[in-house]
Amino acid sequence: MRWKWRQTPVSPGRPPLQEETAALIQRLARENPTWGYVRIQGELRRLGHRVAAATIRRVLRRSGLPPAPQRASRQT
């Protein structure tokens, strides 16, 4: 019974996204304004990062970058 209460608590949920990965997502979105979430996800997978498209959308929304069609029209 004592062993149960001596364990360190484990935080629930998924670990947070690394700052380097978030910066890479923002850089890919800025340098390639016509790429959507799924295209960015594919390029990240090529580089060895497994990130969901919804996570990419959340990172871009938090950083103030609009979806791909709106990013592309602002650049032109």
Helices and strands as residue ranges (DSSP letters): H 2-6, H 19-31, H 37-46, H 53-63, H 68-75
